[in-house]
Amino acid sequence: MVSEKFVKWRQSLARELIAAYSHYHVWEQLWPTKRSVGVLNRFKVFFHYTIAAHQQLFFLHVAKVTEERKDSINLWRLLDEVAKYPSLVPRLSKLETQQLRGLLEGHKNLLARIRTHRNKRIAHVDERHSWPDSRIWQDNVVTIGEARNLLQDLEEIFNKISVAHDGHKWTLKTIGLEDTTTLLEALYDWHASSRQKSANAMRASRFKGAE
């Protein structure tokens, strides 16, 4: 492992983590709340597939960077290389490296659920006779809170290694991620206006009938 190869690995992992965060963030913004559920149900077919797509793409990108494989670039291999060649990360102590590995290991149960979901429900979607089902708002394998905590820890692991290598810190957030909220805000206004027009029309009809 040389510095140039290490940088390429880091760039590859960064792209996957940024993609995972992007899909997670859209999924999070579309999580049904008391305010949003009316709009989500009004355009259920569109949001049905949109939420499923972002949730499942989040799973795919996370699985890719956290699967313990020797034939792919993942965080486990990066940690192995750091332990093998400590000169790559002169600002990271052996203890700190072990702590980062422990942080990743702390999510093993969650990561196993994500991989199982990917293998049995996403990769073989053609075998799911009932897909997509009526509970697409949440596939229940991972909650929003679990996903958020996982991404925070993956970002911490990645950036501590990156900073220790050459001082370069990455952010997972990209431009345009708030577009979903902007769209929902416009739909809230439209939905409220539409309901008000319907109520006004109903009142007008009753008044005309009373005459």
Beta strands, then each sheet from edge to edge (+ up, - down):
end
